C-alpha cells in the first residue's frame, strides 16, 4: 500500500474522532424535568436550560436571594414548559440580571439542587434599542 | 429640522457604488475575454475607470456616514443607535463600525484600497483578478443597499431615518422629532483597541480575497501554476494582518472584558481563527510549491478554502444563527438569506472551476519521502487544517440545529458546556505537533537531509532544549505531564529555529523571516501555556457556599470573589487589600474621589465639594472638574508581605441603556506576571440609596459621638452668605455645620445647611455614600449651644472583587510581535521576487 493512502486513512480517522468527540461533548438544551431525569439516571453532564426569571403579577421578580456576603445568589427560574426551579449560582449577581428577558443556565443537578456553572443573559436593550424616549 | 439631504446623498453613493461594481464586472469580463488587443485595452480602461468611480462612491458613503455620526444628526438611526454627544472623537470613529452596516462598509473600503493597489501593480492579471474583486464588491455593497422590492429586502442601509427605523408614538405626534442625544456606544467598545482592532481585522478578511482572486483567475485562464508568485506576498500579508487583528481582539478582551483571559473559544472568535489557520497552511504549501513544484493542488484547495471560510464566518457572525451561543455576535438584520447567497455563489463558482480544471493541475507521482522537505511542510499544513477542522465542527452546532429545523426536524444540540476545556484538550496536542514539525522541518528546508546528517544537525539543539526544559519545569514548577511535553515542544521549536536563524543570517538575512516567525510561534505557545495553564484565582476563599443550607454542597465550592468594605483591610494570599473608595477619571488624567464631587446636569461635569490638591494644582471648593462620568473606578490598595505597595483602579461602567453595570479589569503588570483585578459587584452609584429612618441626636461642639460606628465631632457651625453657590436673600439667614467623621485612614467632612427664609426653617442635609451617612441639622438651641442632628445611615460602600494571576503573559505578546516581524521580512522577500518577474514582463 502506498504511504499516502495510509496517511489519508490516518487523517480521516482523526477527523472522524473529532466529530465523535464533538457529538459526545456537545451539551443540549433541555427542560428542568428532563435535566432532573438525566441526573437521576446517573448522568452528571452539564446541560443548557432556557427560561425566564419568576415574576409576580405586577412584573416584579420574586425568589431572588443574594447571600449575606454578596458572593453568591439564588433565583427561581421558569423553564419553557413552565416548570419552576431554584437555581444556585456561586458568583455575585450580574448587574443586569434583573433586567434580563431570557436566561440560559448551564449547569447540572447535584444532590437534587440545580447548580449553575454559567449564566447567559439576553437583555432587551443590550445592543439594540427598541424605542425612542 | 430633519436633514434629509445628507441621507439622500449617502443613499445615492450606495446605489452608485453597487451599480458601478456591476459595471466593473462587465468591463473586466470583456477585457479578459476580448481577443483584439486594442479592444481589450479599451475595455480594461473602462474597467479601471468604473472601479475607480466605484471606489470614490464607497469613499463618499464613508464620509457621509462619518459626517452624520460626528455631526450628531440623531434623526438618523445609525447615529442615534451607535453614538452620543459625549463621545470623544476616537470613539466616534469606533461607533462607525459598531453596527453591521458600518462594518460592511469598512470591508468595502478595504477592498477598494486593495483593488486600486492591484490595478496599479499588476499587468497580466489585472482583468481577471479585478473581475473577482468587482463581483465581491457587488455582493458587499448589496448588503447596505436598503432597497425593498415587494416583500424582498435587499441590504440594510446605514442612512435610514430614525422615524423609518422604528415605530415610536412620538413620531405620530411630531414626525420631525429629533432625539436630544444618541444612545451611545457600547461601553465595552470604548477602548482604544476597538478603534484599531476592527479595521485591522477587516483588512485581514478583505486581503484574503487577493490570493483567492489569483487562484480563481489562474484556474479560469488555465494558468494553474503562475498565479502563485503574485499571490504569495499577499497571502503572507493577509496572514500577518489577520493574525495581528485576531490577537488585538484577544488583547482587547484581556484588558476590557472580565472573563480573565484573551481567548474564550466563543463562536465569533473561532470563526476568525479557522480561516487564519487554513491560511497559514496555504502559505506553507505555496512556499513549498515555489521551492520545487509540489503541493500545487493542496495550495489551490487551501487558498480557495480560506476565502470561503471567511465568507462562512461572515455568515455565522452576522446572520443571527449563533443566537445565544455567542456573547458578541451582531444584531440580526435579516440579511441571512443574502449572506447565504453570497457564500454559496462563491462556493459553487470555486468548486465548479476547480473541478473543471482539475486534470490540468500537475501533481507529482513520486512518493513523498520522510527525509524530504515536502513531507514536513505537508505534515505541518495537515495539522493546521485538522486544528481548523476541530474548531469549526463544534462552532457550527447552531448551524446543524438550523438545518435540521429547516427540514422540519427538532434538534436541541448545544455547544459543549465547558468550551475552554473541550477545545484545549485537542488543541494542546496539535500545538505540540506544530512545534515539533516547525522545529525539525526547518532543518529539512534549508539543506538536503539524510539519516546521519540529521542526527548531527539535531544533536545540539536537542541537548539545549532538554537542558532549558529541565530548567523551566523546575523553576516554573511544571508537574503536569501534558504541560511538560508542551514546554519541551515549545522550547524545541525556539531552539531549533534559533540555530537555523544563525546559519541563515550568515548567508542572507533577508531569508530569515521563516526562522523568526517560528521562534515567535514557540514563544506564543509558552506564553499561552503559562498564562492559561497556570492562571490562578488569588482572591480564592474557602469559606464555602452560604446560600445553600445543604452541607453536602458546601465542600464542593470555593468562592472566587472577595467582599471588601471601605477601608477594611482583608488578606488575600501574600497581599493585604484595602478598598479605598470610588473614583472618577478626569479629562487631564488622574483620579478624583467620587464623594468629593457633586453631580451637575451634565454627566461629565462635576463640581468639587472640598478643596483639593491634584498634580501640584489647587482646586477650590465649587470649582468645576471634567470627568468621564459614565466610568467609575474602584481603588484597591495592595500591600504585599515584602512591603510592595500599589493601587489598582478596576472600572465599572454604568450605562442603563446598555444593560447596567459593565466591569473592566485593571492590572499590575510585572515582567513575569500580570496581577489582574476586576469588580464583580458594586452598589449601583446611579441609584438612590435606601437610607434608614432618621434618628435625632443632640450634640455640642467638640463632643465625640458615634455615627455608623465612626467617631464623629461637630467641628463648627458658621454663618454663610450662599447656599450651594447661590447667594441667599437679604432677610434670610443660613448656617453651615462642619462635621468631621474619622474613618480609617481618612477624615470625612459633612456640611449640612440650616436656612431660615421668610421665617420658615429649611434644611439641606449632606450625605456621604462611602461611609453610609446622611446628616442634617434638625434644629438649633442657641441657649444651650447644642444642635439637633437628624442622622440616617446606610450600608458602607463595598466592592466584590476577583483577582487572578497570569504568569508569563508577556511571552505571548512578545512572541506575537516576533511572529509579525518574521511575516514582514517574508512579505518583502516574496514581493521583490514578484516585482523582479514583473519587470521581466512575466507577470
Contacts between the chains, C-beta under 8 A, distances in Angstrom:
chain1	res1	chain2	res2	distance
A	2	B	367	6.6
A	3	B	367	6.0
A	3	B	368	7.2
A	4	B	367	7.1
A	4	B	368	6.9
A	11	B	382	6.3
A	11	B	386	7.2
A	14	B	386	5.8
A	15	B	386	7.1
A	15	B	389	6.0
A	18	B	386	7.6
A	18	B	389	6.4
A	18	B	390	4.8
A	18	B	393	5.9
A	18	B	426	7.0
A	19	B	393	5.9
A	21	B	426	7.4
A	22	B	393	4.9
A	22	B	394	4.6
A	22	B	397	7.7
A	22	B	416	7.7
A	25	B	394	7.7
A	25	B	416	4.4
A	25	B	422	5.1
A	26	B	394	6.8
A	26	B	397	6.2
A	26	B	413	5.2
A	26	B	414	6.5
A	26	B	415	6.8
A	26	B	416	5.9
A	27	B	413	7.9
A	27	B	414	4.1
A	27	B	415	6.6
A	27	B	416	6.0
A	27	B	417	4.4
A	28	B	412	5.0
A	28	B	413	5.9
A	28	B	414	5.2
A	29	B	412	4.3
A	29	B	413	7.8
A	29	B	414	5.1
A	30	B	412	6.7
A	45	B	417	7.5
A	46	B	417	3.4
A	46	B	418	7.0
A	47	B	414	7.4
A	47	B	417	7.3
A	48	B	414	4.3
A	48	B	417	7.4
A	50	B	324	7.8
A	65	B	547	6.8
A	67	B	545	8.0
A	67	B	546	4.4
A	67	B	547	4.6
A	68	B	546	6.1
A	69	B	543	7.6
A	69	B	546	6.1
A	69	B	563	5.2
A	70	B	563	5.6
A	70	B	681	6.0
A	70	B	798	7.4
A	70	B	800	5.2
A	71	B	546	7.4
A	71	B	559	4.8
A	71	B	561	4.9
A	71	B	562	7.8
A	71	B	563	6.2
A	71	B	800	6.2
A	72	B	545	6.2
A	72	B	546	6.6
A	72	B	547	5.0
A	72	B	559	6.7
A	73	B	547	6.4
A	74	B	547	5.0
A	74	B	548	7.7
A	88	B	545	7.4
A	88	B	547	5.8
A	88	B	548	5.9
A	88	B	553	7.8
A	90	B	545	6.1
A	90	B	557	5.1
A	90	B	559	6.4
A	91	B	560	7.5
A	91	B	561	6.9
A	91	B	680	6.8
A	92	B	561	5.7
A	92	B	680	4.2
A	92	B	681	3.7
A	92	B	800	4.7
A	93	B	681	6.3
A	94	B	660	7.8
A	95	B	660	3.9
A	95	B	661	3.1
A	95	B	662	7.6
A	95	B	663	7.9
A	95	B	681	7.1
A	95	B	684	7.1
A	96	B	659	4.1
A	96	B	660	3.4
A	96	B	661	6.9
A	99	B	659	6.3
A	99	B	660	6.3
A	102	B	324	7.6
A	104	B	324	5.5
A	106	B	417	5.0
A	110	B	553	6.8
A	110	B	556	7.5
A	111	B	550	6.4
A	111	B	552	5.2
A	111	B	553	6.7
A	113	B	548	6.8
A	113	B	550	6.5
A	113	B	553	6.8
A	115	B	553	7.5
A	117	B	417	6.8
A	117	B	418	7.7
A	118	B	417	7.6
A	120	B	324	5.7
A	120	B	327	7.5
A	122	B	324	6.0
A	123	B	659	4.2
A	123	B	660	7.9
A	125	B	657	5.8
A	125	B	658	7.3
A	125	B	659	6.1
A	126	B	658	6.3
A	126	B	659	4.5
A	127	B	186	6.8
A	127	B	331	5.4
A	128	B	81	7.5
A	128	B	331	4.9
A	129	B	80	7.9
A	129	B	81	5.9
A	129	B	166	7.7
A	129	B	183	5.4
A	129	B	657	7.1
A	130	B	166	7.4
A	131	B	166	6.3
A	131	B	167	8.0
A	131	B	168	5.1
A	132	B	80	7.8
A	132	B	162	6.8
A	132	B	166	6.8
A	132	B	168	4.3
A	132	B	170	5.9
A	132	B	171	8.0
A	132	B	177	7.7
A	132	B	179	5.9
A	133	B	168	6.8
A	133	B	170	5.7
A	133	B	179	7.4
